[in-house]
Amino acid sequence: MAKFEECLQRLEKIVQELERGEVPLEKSLTLFEEGMQLSSACRKELEQAEGKVEVLLKKNGKLQAEPFEPSAEKAPIRR
């Protein structure tokens, strides 16, 4: 199976093509099926990556999962 990024790019192209609504029904079904397979593959890769991160975060036999906070989200929320 292709790498995660390649799967995601193909999935985005499929979504764009289906959203245009110019595809015949039979081709739409084929694209939808391919999209579902790609989505499943991406989900599995993300779950595996999450598992690896959890293993790396283990300390003293206990899992100490910490939320991921990108630097953009660390800025205080203005109201």
Secondary structure, 3 states (H helix, E strand, C coil): CCCHHHHHHHHHHHHHHHHHCCCCHHHHHHHHHHHHHHHHHHHHHHHHHHHHHHHHHEECCEECCCCCCCHHHHCCCCC
